[in-house]
Amino acid sequence: MTKREQKFIKMYANLPLGTRNEICAVAFGVPYTFKDLYKLSLNENYASELIFKEALEKMERLDILPKT
């Protein structure tokens, strides 16, 4: 697990339950909520990893996720 992924998991654990359903990133033209990205982080297939990585990069650019 990368540092970026660890930061996301830590941030997700501290989010209020209502916030987890808010859209936080758009990857490949599809909007994803915090909850969606958390579920993707648990999957271990190529597509999930690719989407998760892209979304985390965008979240860093928007300062939603602290930069590594």
N, C-alpha and C positions, 0 to 999 in steps of 0.2 A: 504494500500500500504506500502510495507516494505521500509526501508532506501535504500536498494540495488536497488529496482525498481525506487525510486525517483532519485537516482544518474544517472541511465540509461536514464530516461526521460529528465533530465536536460542536460546530455551529448548529447543526440540525438538532442535536440533543438539547440545546439550550433555547430553541425557538418555542414561543407559545404555540399551543395546538392549532389555533386559528390561522396563524401565519404560515403554517406548513402547507396550506392549500392555496397559497398565492403563487402566481407565476413569477419565477426568478430568473429564467433564462430561456432563450430561443436557440435551439441547436438544429441545424439543417432545415430551418423553416417551421419547426414544430415547437410550440410553447411547452415548457416543463415547469411544474411546481416543485417546491422543495421536497415534497413527499414522493413525487415521481423520480426525482434524481436519487433519493435515498434508496428506493426500490431498485433502480438501475445499478447502484453501487453494490448491491448484494448479488446481482447476477454476474456470472462469470462466462459471458460469451462475447465474441468480438464486437458485435453491434452495440451491445450495452456499454462496453468499455469505451468505444469510439464516441458515442453520444455523451456519456458522462464526462469524458475528457474535454470535449468541445464546449459543453455547458459550463464546466468549471473555469475554463480559460476566459469565456465571456463574462462570467461572474467576477473574475479578478479584474478584467478591464473596466468593469462598471463599479468597482470598489464595493461589491456586495460581499465578496470573499477577500480577506486580507491577502496581499501579495506574498508569495514565497520568497 
